[in-house]
Structure formats: C-alpha cells, structure tokens
Amino acid sequence: MSAAGPGPLRRYLGRLRLGDAVHPLHSLAVPYALDALGPAEARRFERHLAGCARCAEEVRALAADLVRLARAATVPAPPDLRRRILAAVRTTAQEPPVPRAAPEPPRRPSGRGLLALA
C-alpha cells in the first residue's frame, strides 16, 4: 500500500466485498482501463465517465498503474538478437514449393457427339 492509500484496484475490490450499492457502470472502470470492453459497452461507459468524477479518477489511476506495470515488465531484447535471427534465416533450409498438377488440356468434343446431333 502506498502512502496515498489503497490503489484503485484495491478500492474497487473493497467495494465489491462490502456490497456497497454502486451504479452498475462503476463496475466497468477496470475493464475500460484494460481496454476490455466491446465498442458499444465502451461508448456507454464513456458517456457515464463524462459526468462521473469518481470513475474518471479511478480510470486515470488505473491507467497510471498500467503504465508503471508495463515499464516494470519491459525487458530489452538482447543486443545480438537481430544478428542471431538473420544468421538463422541464412542457414535454415527452405521448404520446396508444393508441385502443382499439370492442368488437363481442354477436351474436344468427340465426333460421335456431333453425329448424334445431326
């Protein structure tokens, strides 16, 4: 827990445990911040967000937490990764192309068919 108090996710989970009567759209703050809502639901929540300071603050705090988490989890690629990949490409045998069956020549009508029409 930080000096500023519990984080937004802890506050959100605390509301759920305590069973506070919250607006149904308040529960969409976390999935919205995670970009996990469908288009229609996201638009609905954005309309709610425009007039709800509580949700706006929660989404801002969650977004900041997500940025910190992404930075903490980011690992730079090894310096020689590009060289190793290109070397593997040069030395890896390619699969041969799949042979295609030769197309059949167009069939000519037999003489018998033409005689039957006459």
C-alpha positions as CSV (number, residue, x, y, z in Angstrom):
1,M,0.0,0.0,0.0
2,S,1.4,3.4,-0.9
3,A,1.4,6.5,1.4
4,A,-1.5,7.8,-0.6
5,G,-3.7,4.9,0.5
6,P,-5.0,1.8,-1.3
7,G,-4.7,1.7,-5.0
8,P,-7.8,1.9,-7.3
9,L,-8.0,-1.9,-7.8
10,R,-8.0,-2.5,-4.0
11,R,-10.7,0.2,-3.6
12,Y,-12.7,-1.4,-6.4
13,L,-12.4,-4.9,-4.8
14,G,-13.2,-3.5,-1.4
15,R,-16.5,-2.0,-2.7
16,L,-17.4,-5.4,-4.1
17,R,-16.6,-7.2,-0.8
18,L,-18.6,-4.7,1.2
19,G,-21.5,-4.9,-1.1
20,D,-21.9,-1.1,-1.4
21,A,-24.7,-0.1,-3.7
22,V,-22.8,1.2,-6.6
23,H,-24.0,2.4,-10.0
24,P,-23.8,-0.6,-12.4
25,L,-21.5,1.3,-14.7
26,H,-19.0,1.9,-11.9
27,S,-18.0,-1.8,-12.2
28,L,-16.8,-1.1,-15.8
29,A,-13.9,1.2,-14.8
30,V,-11.4,-1.6,-14.5
31,P,-12.3,-3.4,-17.8
32,Y,-12.4,0.0,-19.5
33,A,-8.9,0.9,-18.3
34,L,-7.8,-2.5,-19.6
35,D,-9.4,-1.9,-23.0
36,A,-11.5,-5.0,-22.4
37,L,-15.0,-3.6,-23.3
38,G,-16.7,-4.1,-26.5
39,P,-17.4,-1.0,-28.7
40,A,-21.0,-0.5,-27.5
41,E,-20.2,-1.0,-23.9
42,A,-17.2,1.3,-24.1
43,R,-19.3,4.1,-25.6
44,R,-21.9,3.6,-22.9
45,F,-19.2,3.8,-20.2
46,E,-17.6,6.9,-21.8
47,R,-21.0,8.7,-21.6
48,H,-21.1,7.8,-17.9
49,L,-17.5,8.7,-17.5
50,A,-18.1,12.3,-18.8
51,G,-20.3,13.0,-15.7
52,C,-18.8,10.8,-13.0
53,A,-15.7,12.2,-11.3
54,R,-15.3,9.0,-9.2
55,C,-15.0,6.8,-12.3
56,A,-12.8,9.4,-14.1
57,E,-10.4,9.4,-11.2
58,E,-10.4,5.6,-11.0
59,V,-9.7,5.2,-14.7
60,R,-6.9,7.8,-14.5
61,A,-5.3,6.0,-11.6
62,L,-5.7,2.6,-13.2
63,A,-4.1,3.9,-16.5
64,A,-1.2,5.2,-14.5
65,D,-0.8,1.9,-12.7
66,L,-0.9,0.1,-16.1
67,V,1.9,2.3,-17.4
68,R,4.0,1.6,-14.3
69,L,3.3,-2.1,-14.7
70,A,4.3,-2.1,-18.4
71,R,7.5,-0.3,-17.7
72,A,8.4,-2.7,-14.9
73,A,7.7,-5.7,-17.0
74,T,9.5,-4.5,-20.1
75,V,12.7,-6.3,-20.8
76,P,15.0,-5.1,-23.6
77,A,16.0,-7.6,-26.3
78,P,19.5,-8.9,-26.1
79,P,21.9,-6.8,-28.2
80,D,22.8,-9.7,-30.6
81,L,19.2,-10.9,-31.2
82,R,19.0,-9.3,-34.7
83,R,22.3,-10.9,-35.7
84,R,21.2,-14.3,-34.4
85,I,17.9,-14.2,-36.2
86,L,19.4,-13.2,-39.6
87,A,22.1,-15.9,-39.2
88,A,19.3,-18.5,-38.6
89,V,17.4,-17.3,-41.7
90,R,20.5,-17.6,-43.9
91,T,21.2,-21.2,-42.7
92,T,17.7,-22.6,-42.4
93,A,16.7,-24.7,-45.4
94,Q,13.6,-23.6,-47.0
95,E,10.8,-26.0,-47.8
96,P,10.5,-26.8,-51.5
97,P,7.4,-25.5,-53.3
98,V,4.5,-27.8,-53.5
99,P,4.3,-29.2,-57.0
100,R,1.1,-28.5,-58.8
101,A,-0.6,-31.0,-61.0
102,A,-0.3,-30.2,-64.7
103,P,-3.6,-28.8,-66.0
104,E,-5.5,-31.2,-68.2
105,P,-5.8,-30.0,-71.8
106,P,-9.2,-28.8,-72.8
107,R,-11.3,-31.7,-74.1
108,R,-12.5,-31.6,-77.6
109,P,-16.0,-32.9,-78.3
110,S,-15.8,-36.3,-79.9
111,G,-17.1,-36.9,-83.4
112,R,-19.8,-39.2,-82.0
113,G,-21.5,-36.4,-80.1
114,L,-21.6,-34.2,-83.2
115,L,-23.1,-37.0,-85.3
116,A,-25.8,-37.6,-82.7
117,L,-26.9,-34.0,-83.1
118,A,-27.2,-34.3,-86.8
